[in-house]
Amino acid sequence: MAISLTQYEHHLRLQRHKIIGIDLEYNNEPEVMQKPALVQLSVGKTRSVLLFQLSVAERCTIFDNFLADPRYTFVGFSIDGDKTRLERINLEVANFVDIQKEWRVPEATKELDSLANISGMLIDDYYNNMKKIIDDEHKRWATLPLSMSHIEYAAKDAYAAYKIWNRITLTQDGLRRAKLEKEEPPKKHARRSWGWGDATW
């Protein structure tokens, strides 16, 4: 855990936008008592996804402090339920962005878009195929060991959140830059005169 988060911090220090994809899976208790069973974090394709199985591990101050660090932007989908369940174990994410509320698929017919809607629009359709991996076993996040299909599902969820918000952020940066360049008056080049007798060159 400590090694992974140290690597994340080194990587994020060099990034202009310090984006971390985050996703949670819950235990199989009734919803009113449900708690996070697994937290997934991703900072991009060049770093491994971190899967922290809260339901079977001791609480880690390094992990808690990392989530509470306001320098980072944690991005996920439909995070209201995640916040509620994190509160039940006294865990808070400082800068938590809900992609579902911040970005809409153009010409969307639904009030809120799903992760599949936005990933299909911005990345590719691998996510839609990946969602078929787990069916009846989807709720078994508090068991040990996690199956390879659970691990794959969880890792792709966190990476998809990172990738989508990174793509949106870079697009917004480009649009802002283009707008500024368009509004900026053309630079006037100063005329230089070279005197040589009565001639000007």
Backbone as CSV, one residue per row, in Angstrom:
resi,resn,N_x,N_y,N_z,CA_x,CA_y,CA_z,C_x,C_y,C_z
1,MET,0.826,-1.197,0.000,0.000,0.000,0.000,0.869,1.259,0.000
2,ALA,1.801,1.329,0.931,2.652,2.510,1.042,3.488,2.710,-0.219
3,ILE,4.039,1.624,-0.746,4.859,1.718,-1.965,4.021,2.202,-3.139
4,SER,2.831,1.649,-3.285,1.958,2.041,-4.398,1.584,3.515,-4.312
5,LEU,1.208,3.972,-3.125,0.797,5.369,-2.970,1.976,6.322,-3.144
6,THR,3.159,5.904,-2.726,4.358,6.732,-2.958,4.615,6.873,-4.452
7,GLN,4.460,5.784,-5.189,4.617,5.843,-6.652,3.564,6.738,-7.278
8,TYR,2.338,6.660,-6.784,1.270,7.539,-7.271,1.638,9.006,-7.036
9,GLU,2.125,9.310,-5.833,2.453,10.693,-5.491,3.569,11.237,-6.379
10,HIS,4.586,10.409,-6.657,5.666,10.830,-7.553,5.122,11.105,-8.946
11,HIS,4.253,10.234,-9.415,3.657,10.401,-10.742,2.795,11.666,-10.801
12,LEU,1.958,11.865,-9.788,1.027,12.994,-9.788,1.741,14.331,-9.637
13,ARG,2.894,14.316,-8.985,3.659,15.552,-8.804,4.035,16.168,-10.148
14,LEU,4.189,15.337,-11.161,4.597,15.809,-12.484,3.414,16.146,-13.387
15,GLN,2.193,15.902,-12.904,1.010,16.117,-13.734,0.388,17.476,-13.452
16,ARG,-0.034,18.155,-14.517,-0.736,19.432,-14.327,-2.092,19.200,-13.665
17,HIS,-2.836,18.226,-14.173,-4.115,17.850,-13.589,-3.922,16.547,-12.815
18,LYS,-4.052,16.631,-11.516,-3.739,15.491,-10.648,-5.007,14.645,-10.471
19,ILE,-5.307,13.856,-11.502,-6.560,13.104,-11.582,-6.366,11.668,-11.106
20,ILE,-7.299,11.216,-10.273,-7.290,9.833,-9.798,-8.685,9.244,-10.013
21,GLY,-8.759,8.189,-10.797,-10.023,7.481,-10.949,-10.285,6.656,-9.703
22,ILE,-11.512,6.729,-9.191,-11.846,5.979,-7.974,-13.194,5.294,-8.160
23,ASP,-13.287,4.093,-7.626,-14.558,3.375,-7.647,-14.639,2.530,-6.386
24,LEU,-15.849,2.255,-5.947,-16.068,1.446,-4.750,-16.981,0.280,-5.067
25,GLU,-16.727,-0.826,-4.398,-17.645,-1.959,-4.401,-18.041,-2.193,-2.943
26,TYR,-19.248,-2.687,-2.728,-19.790,-2.786,-1.369,-19.924,-4.226,-0.895
27,ASN,-20.064,-4.374,0.421,-20.332,-5.701,0.951,-21.795,-6.076,0.682
28,ASN,-22.176,-7.268,1.082,-23.485,-7.805,0.697,-24.549,-7.602,1.771
29,GLU,-24.352,-6.620,2.635,-25.346,-6.318,3.661,-26.502,-5.533,3.048
30,PRO,-27.648,-5.435,3.751,-28.740,-4.587,3.257,-28.248,-3.154,3.033
31,GLU,-28.844,-2.459,2.072,-28.326,-1.155,1.650,-28.198,-0.156,2.792
32,VAL,-29.111,-0.183,3.747,-29.065,0.796,4.845,-27.867,0.578,5.760
33,MET,-27.234,-0.589,5.682,-26.063,-0.870,6.517,-24.806,-1.115,5.688
34,GLN,-24.929,-1.042,4.386,-23.829,-1.409,3.497,-22.588,-0.550,3.735
35,LYS,-21.433,-1.173,3.632,-20.152,-0.473,3.775,-19.266,-0.814,2.581
36,PRO,-18.253,0.023,2.327,-17.331,-0.295,1.221,-16.561,-1.570,1.512
37,ALA,-16.494,-2.436,0.521,-15.690,-3.653,0.645,-14.362,-3.490,-0.085
38,LEU,-14.388,-2.720,-1.166,-13.200,-2.572,-2.011,-13.138,-1.153,-2.552
39,VAL,-11.937,-0.560,-2.511,-11.709,0.747,-3.138,-10.669,0.552,-4.231
40,GLN,-10.986,1.059,-5.439,-10.072,0.955,-6.568,-9.576,2.352,-6.952
41,LEU,-8.281,2.486,-7.191,-7.692,3.764,-7.593,-6.855,3.576,-8.854
42,SER,-6.944,4.569,-9.765,-6.130,4.536,-10.983,-5.636,5.938,-11.303
43,VAL,-4.354,6.038,-11.657,-3.790,7.326,-12.073,-3.322,7.279,-13.525
44,GLY,-3.770,6.291,-14.271,-3.430,6.238,-15.690,-2.889,4.895,-16.116
45,LYS,-2.656,4.807,-17.411,-2.279,3.537,-18.025,-0.878,3.067,-17.646
46,THR,-0.010,3.996,-17.258,1.378,3.626,-16.979,1.586,3.152,-15.540
47,ARG,0.559,3.209,-14.714,0.666,2.783,-13.318,-0.375,1.709,-13.035
48,SER,-0.014,0.765,-12.198,-0.958,-0.299,-11.830,-2.146,0.287,-11.072
49,VAL,-3.299,-0.324,-11.240,-4.470,0.050,-10.453,-4.296,-0.517,-9.043
50,LEU,-4.631,0.296,-8.055,-4.536,-0.139,-6.664,-5.913,-0.609,-6.197
51,LEU,-5.997,-1.858,-5.747,-7.231,-2.411,-5.194,-7.013,-2.624,-3.699
52,PHE,-7.774,-1.921,-2.868,-7.638,-2.030,-1.419,-8.921,-2.623,-0.850
53,GLN,-8.833,-3.849,-0.372,-10.014,-4.556,0.121,-10.246,-4.183,1.590
54,LEU,-11.016,-3.118,1.775,-11.264,-2.568,3.108,-11.908,-3.568,4.058
55,SER,-12.702,-4.468,3.506,-13.464,-5.387,4.350,-12.596,-6.415,5.058
56,VAL,-11.379,-6.621,4.583,-10.524,-7.649,5.196,-9.162,-7.108,5.635
57,ALA,-8.918,-5.822,5.387,-7.609,-5.249,5.732,-7.741,-4.309,6.923
58,GLU,-6.635,-4.114,7.618,-6.619,-3.123,8.685,-6.614,-1.739,8.061
59,ARG,-7.226,-0.785,8.768,-7.236,0.589,8.279,-5.808,1.110,8.205
60,CYS,-5.555,1.894,7.187,-4.201,2.380,6.917,-4.213,3.904,6.878
61,THR,-3.476,4.541,7.782,-3.439,6.002,7.857,-2.922,6.610,6.565
62,ILE,-1.951,5.962,5.939,-1.399,6.472,4.678,-2.488,6.539,3.614
63,PHE,-3.319,5.504,3.564,-4.418,5.470,2.600,-5.449,6.544,2.922
64,ASP,-5.822,6.677,4.186,-6.800,7.685,4.607,-6.316,9.092,4.249
65,ASN,-5.043,9.364,4.520,-4.480,10.689,4.230,-4.416,10.970,2.735
66,PHE,-4.148,9.933,1.956,-4.093,10.096,0.504,-5.464,10.509,-0.032
67,LEU,-6.525,9.853,0.421,-7.874,10.207,-0.021,-8.271,11.608,0.438
68,ALA,-7.724,12.054,1.546,-8.093,13.350,2.107,-7.236,14.498,1.578
69,ASP,-6.288,14.207,0.694,-5.371,15.232,0.192,-6.075,16.121,-0.837
70,PRO,-6.236,17.423,-0.538,-6.972,18.319,-1.445,-6.236,18.645,-2.748
71,ARG,-4.977,18.239,-2.865,-4.247,18.504,-4.116,-4.750,17.637,-5.256
72,TYR,-5.401,16.544,-4.929,-5.799,15.575,-5.943,-7.284,15.691,-6.276
73,THR,-7.622,15.364,-7.512,-9.013,15.310,-7.945,-9.398,13.855,-8.142
74,PHE,-10.258,13.367,-7.259,-10.755,11.995,-7.356,-12.044,12.015,-8.157
75,VAL,-12.115,11.173,-9.177,-13.283,11.202,-10.056,-13.952,9.841,-10.090
76,GLY,-15.295,9.862,-10.031,-16.062,8.636,-10.085,-17.432,8.900,-10.678
77,PHE,-18.277,7.892,-10.658,-19.622,7.988,-11.208,-20.658,7.775,-10.112
78,SER,-21.663,8.632,-10.119,-22.784,8.485,-9.186,-22.255,8.285,-7.769
79,ILE,-21.582,9.305,-7.246,-20.794,9.143,-6.034,-21.571,9.368,-4.737
80,ASP,-22.839,9.762,-4.815,-23.589,10.020,-3.583,-23.622,8.782,-2.689
81,GLY,-23.883,7.628,-3.292,-23.896,6.383,-2.515,-22.526,6.051,-1.955
82,ASP,-21.482,6.329,-2.742,-20.118,6.086,-2.263,-19.812,6.944,-1.038
83,LYS,-20.194,8.224,-1.086,-19.935,9.125,0.043,-20.635,8.629,1.303
84,THR,-21.882,8.221,1.163,-22.654,7.735,2.310,-21.991,6.522,2.948
85,ARG,-21.567,5.584,2.128,-20.965,4.357,2.646,-19.570,4.616,3.232
86,LEU,-18.845,5.563,2.663,-17.545,5.926,3.227,-17.702,6.575,4.601
87,GLU,-18.748,7.373,4.751,-19.007,8.015,6.052,-19.230,6.977,7.150
88,ARG,-19.787,5.837,6.783,-20.069,4.792,7.776,-18.798,4.200,8.368
89,ILE,-17.691,4.361,7.684,-16.413,3.879,8.225,-15.452,5.050,8.478
90,ASN,-16.038,6.273,8.576,-15.269,7.496,8.878,-14.132,7.729,7.888
91,LEU,-14.450,7.569,6.618,-13.471,7.794,5.555,-14.038,8.840,4.600
92,GLU,-13.206,9.801,4.224,-13.675,10.895,3.379,-12.715,11.128,2.216
93,VAL,-13.286,11.415,1.054,-12.497,11.802,-0.116,-12.603,13.318,-0.246
94,ALA,-11.470,14.012,-0.195,-11.479,15.473,-0.104,-12.052,16.157,-1.343
95,ASN,-11.559,15.818,-2.491,-11.934,16.515,-3.723,-12.554,15.481,-4.659
96,PHE,-13.837,15.225,-4.464,-14.542,14.117,-5.112,-15.454,14.684,-6.202
97,VAL,-15.162,14.373,-7.470,-15.942,14.885,-8.597,-16.818,13.767,-9.157
98,ASP,-18.086,14.091,-9.374,-19.028,13.129,-9.960,-19.114,13.390,-11.462
99,ILE,-18.479,12.536,-12.260,-18.479,12.726,-13.713,-19.906,12.721,-14.243
100,GLN,-20.751,11.917,-13.645,-22.125,11.790,-14.110,-22.868,13.126,-14.040
101,LYS,-22.507,13.954,-13.054,-23.178,15.247,-12.898,-22.447,16.383,-13.612
102,GLU,-21.144,16.203,-13.845,-20.340,17.277,-14.428,-20.323,17.269,-15.949
103,TRP,-20.627,16.128,-16.558,-20.530,16.043,-18.027,-21.684,15.238,-18.568
104,ARG,-22.321,15.753,-19.614,-23.450,15.063,-20.242,-23.079,14.614,-21.644
105,VAL,-23.557,13.434,-22.017,-23.422,12.987,-23.399,-24.279,13.907,-24.266
106,PRO,-23.733,14.459,-25.364,-24.537,15.328,-26.231,-25.821,14.626,-26.673
107,GLU,-26.914,15.386,-26.643,-28.234,14.888,-27.047,-28.684,13.703,-26.189
108,ALA,-28.296,13.709,-24.920,-28.706,12.632,-24.018,-30.212,12.690,-23.788
109,THR,-30.815,11.543,-23.681,-32.259,11.476,-23.441,-32.566,11.188,-21.984
110,LYS,-31.523,10.863,-21.193,-31.723,10.564,-19.785,-31.270,11.734,-18.934
111,GLU,-31.801,11.805,-17.710,-31.417,12.893,-16.809,-29.930,12.824,-16.477
112,LEU,-29.443,11.611,-16.250,-28.025,11.411,-15.965,-27.502,10.256,-16.811
113,ASP,-26.295,10.418,-17.327,-25.691,9.379,-18.151,-24.982,8.368,-17.266
114,SER,-24.897,7.142,-17.738,-24.191,6.100,-17.000,-22.727,6.078,-17.423
115,LEU,-21.923,5.319,-16.680,-20.527,5.148,-17.040,-20.405,4.526,-18.419
116,ALA,-21.277,3.582,-18.729,-21.241,2.955,-20.053,-21.546,3.962,-21.157
117,ASN,-22.521,4.866,-20.924,-22.858,5.887,-21.917,-21.646,6.765,-22.237
118,ILE,-21.023,7.279,-21.182,-19.930,8.239,-21.379,-18.675,7.550,-21.880
119,SER,-18.385,6.351,-21.361,-17.193,5.651,-21.845,-17.352,5.273,-23.306
120,GLY,-18.561,4.881,-23.689,-18.800,4.557,-25.089,-18.627,5.760,-25.982
121,MET,-18.940,6.951,-25.450,-18.822,8.187,-26.224,-17.364,8.646,-26.326
122,LEU,-16.618,8.500,-25.227,-15.293,9.109,-25.163,-14.127,8.141,-25.312
123,ILE,-14.323,6.884,-24.972,-13.194,5.957,-25.049,-13.449,4.965,-26.179
124,ASP,-14.049,3.856,-25.881,-14.427,2.873,-26.884,-15.412,1.937,-26.220
125,ASP,-15.805,0.888,-26.887,-16.845,0.053,-26.307,-16.296,-1.122,-25.504
126,TYR,-15.006,-1.097,-25.131,-14.487,-2.200,-24.335,-15.204,-2.263,-22.991
127,TYR,-15.591,-1.091,-22.486,-16.220,-1.059,-21.169,-17.562,-1.782,-21.194
128,ASN,-18.319,-1.580,-22.257,-19.616,-2.252,-22.366,-19.437,-3.764,-22.385
129,ASN,-18.385,-4.244,-23.044,-18.111,-5.687,-23.069,-17.640,-6.168,-21.695
130,MET,-16.832,-5.333,-21.038,-16.296,-5.712,-19.736,-17.392,-5.886,-18.696
131,LYS,-18.478,-5.113,-18.806,-19.557,-5.174,-17.832,-20.222,-6.557,-17.793
132,LYS,-20.027,-7.350,-18.842,-20.656,-8.669,-18.901,-19.867,-9.729,-18.135
133,ILE,-18.678,-9.361,-17.647,-17.797,-10.340,-17.005,-18.443,-10.965,-15.779
134,ILE,-19.065,-10.134,-14.937,-19.578,-10.620,-13.671,-21.099,-10.540,-13.670
135,ASP,-21.734,-11.619,-13.240,-23.189,-11.627,-13.198,-23.628,-11.886,-11.757
136,ASP,-23.895,-13.123,-11.426,-24.397,-13.439,-10.097,-23.359,-13.207,-9.002
137,GLU,-22.080,-13.250,-9.344,-21.035,-13.114,-8.328,-20.696,-11.651,-8.049
138,HIS,-21.410,-10.740,-8.684,-21.046,-9.325,-8.589,-20.995,-8.800,-7.164
139,LYS,-21.780,-9.354,-6.263,-21.862,-8.814,-4.906,-20.857,-9.439,-3.949
140,ARG,-20.021,-10.303,-4.428,-19.105,-11.019,-3.526,-17.771,-10.287,-3.366
141,TRP,-17.840,-8.987,-3.047,-16.615,-8.192,-2.953,-15.914,-8.325,-1.609
142,ALA,-16.601,-8.846,-0.601,-15.987,-8.958,0.729,-15.338,-10.309,0.954
143,THR,-15.351,-11.178,-0.059,-14.775,-12.517,0.104,-13.310,-12.541,-0.309
144,LEU,-12.612,-13.514,0.219,-11.209,-13.720,-0.139,-11.038,-15.124,-0.694
145,PRO,-10.194,-15.316,-1.679,-9.596,-14.249,-2.484,-10.586,-13.796,-3.564
146,LEU,-10.368,-12.594,-4.100,-11.176,-12.143,-5.228,-10.798,-12.956,-6.463
147,SER,-11.786,-13.261,-7.266,-11.505,-13.993,-8.504,-10.821,-13.063,-9.505
148,MET,-10.181,-13.623,-10.505,-9.535,-12.815,-11.533,-10.554,-11.961,-12.290
149,SER,-11.775,-12.485,-12.466,-12.790,-11.694,-13.156,-13.212,-10.490,-12.320
150,HIS,-13.269,-10.653,-10.986,-13.567,-9.518,-10.108,-12.452,-8.478,-10.181
151,ILE,-11.213,-8.954,-10.155,-10.063,-8.044,-10.205,-10.058,-7.262,-11.514
152,GLU,-10.312,-7.960,-12.608,-10.339,-7.289,-13.917,-11.452,-6.246,-13.972
153,TYR,-12.618,-6.620,-13.490,-13.765,-5.718,-13.479,-13.447,-4.466,-12.662
154,ALA,-12.934,-4.662,-11.444,-12.651,-3.550,-10.539,-11.586,-2.623,-11.109
155,ALA,-10.529,-3.198,-11.668,-9.439,-2.391,-12.225,-9.930,-1.554,-13.401
156,LYS,-10.742,-2.146,-14.265,-11.231,-1.414,-15.432,-12.206,-0.314,-15.035
157,ASP,-12.981,-0.522,-13.968,-13.874,0.530,-13.483,-13.084,1.774,-13.078
158,ALA,-12.041,1.575,-12.291,-11.243,2.719,-11.831,-10.523,3.392,-12.997
159,TYR,-9.965,2.576,-13.895,-9.244,3.148,-15.040,-10.199,3.904,-15.968
160,ALA,-11.410,3.369,-16.168,-12.379,4.042,-17.031,-12.714,5.423,-16.489
161,ALA,-12.905,5.542,-15.165,-13.191,6.845,-14.558,-12.038,7.811,-14.791
162,TYR,-10.801,7.326,-14.562,-9.625,8.181,-14.815,-9.569,8.625,-16.276
163,LYS,-9.692,7.676,-17.179,-9.522,7.948,-18.603,-10.555,8.943,-19.116
164,ILE,-11.793,8.774,-18.679,-12.863,9.657,-19.134,-12.620,11.084,-18.664
165,TRP,-12.322,11.271,-17.375,-12.135,12.642,-16.876,-10.864,13.267,-17.442
166,ASN,-9.837,12.471,-17.648,-8.617,12.980,-18.274,-8.909,13.454,-19.697
167,ARG,-9.684,12.672,-20.436,-10.042,13.051,-21.809,-10.882,14.331,-21.816
168,ILE,-11.846,14.421,-20.912,-12.680,15.626,-20.824,-11.839,16.841,-20.466
169,THR,-10.934,16.683,-19.502,-10.086,17.794,-19.044,-9.184,18.286,-20.164
170,LEU,-8.551,17.373,-20.889,-7.671,17.778,-21.990,-8.463,18.471,-23.095
171,THR,-9.674,17.993,-23.364,-10.525,18.622,-24.380,-10.896,20.039,-23.956
172,GLN,-11.271,20.200,-22.682,-11.621,21.533,-22.182,-10.426,22.478,-22.230
173,ASP,-9.237,21.976,-21.899,-8.020,22.786,-21.988,-7.802,23.269,-23.419
174,GLY,-7.958,22.346,-24.366,-7.761,22.704,-25.773,-8.763,23.734,-26.245
175,LEU,-10.007,23.598,-25.845,-11.036,24.565,-26.243,-10.760,25.944,-25.645
176,ARG,-10.348,25.973,-24.379,-10.019,27.254,-23.745,-8.850,27.925,-24.441
177,ARG,-7.815,27.120,-24.776,-6.642,27.666,-25.453,-7.007,28.224,-26.822
178,ALA,-7.837,27.490,-27.546,-8.257,27.942,-28.874,-9.067,29.233,-28.785
179,LYS,-9.910,29.332,-27.759,-10.724,30.535,-27.581,-9.853,31.740,-27.260
180,LEU,-8.859,31.539,-26.392,-7.954,32.641,-26.041,-7.162,33.112,-27.255
181,GLU,-6.685,32.151,-28.040,-5.913,32.514,-29.233,-6.780,33.258,-30.247
182,LYS,-8.037,32.891,-30.310,-8.959,33.535,-31.242,-9.262,34.966,-30.820
183,GLU,-9.382,35.178,-29.505,-9.708,36.502,-28.981,-8.498,37.420,-28.904
184,GLU,-7.322,36.843,-28.880,-6.104,37.640,-28.734,-5.823,38.418,-30.008
185,PRO,-5.641,39.767,-29.912,-5.360,40.558,-31.124,-4.019,40.161,-31.727
186,PRO,-3.916,40.226,-33.052,-2.636,39.873,-33.686,-1.517,40.788,-33.235
187,LYS,-0.369,40.215,-33.039,0.782,41.014,-32.600,1.317,41.846,-33.745
188,LYS,1.595,43.121,-33.446,2.174,44.011,-34.457,3.686,43.911,-34.389
189,HIS,4.275,43.738,-35.551,5.728,43.656,-35.607,6.296,45.054,-35.815
190,ALA,7.218,45.435,-34.966,7.821,46.765,-35.065,8.665,46.860,-36.346
191,ARG,8.510,47.993,-37.039,9.312,48.214,-38.247,10.703,48.660,-37.837
192,ARG,11.679,48.084,-38.483,13.062,48.455,-38.172,13.636,49.215,-39.361
193,SER,14.236,50.342,-39.060,14.855,51.151,-40.129,16.355,51.117,-39.966
194,TRP,16.981,50.933,-41.086,18.440,50.932,-41.083,18.903,52.117,-41.916
195,GLY,19.532,53.052,-41.250,19.982,54.267,-41.978,21.305,54.024,-42.681
196,TRP,21.310,54.438,-43.957,22.570,54.378,-44.686,22.549,55.545,-45.645
197,GLY,23.129,56.587,-45.191,23.011,57.822,-45.960,21.564,58.305,-45.872
198,ASP,20.974,58.575,-47.046,19.583,59.014,-47.086,18.605,57.858,-47.351
199,ALA,19.130,56.640,-47.428,18.262,55.516,-47.740,17.796,54.804,-46.457
200,THR,16.591,54.249,-46.547,16.056,53.471,-45.425,15.830,52.034,-45.903
201,TRP,16.354,51.090,-45.170,16.246,49.686,-45.552,15.378,48.965,-44.545
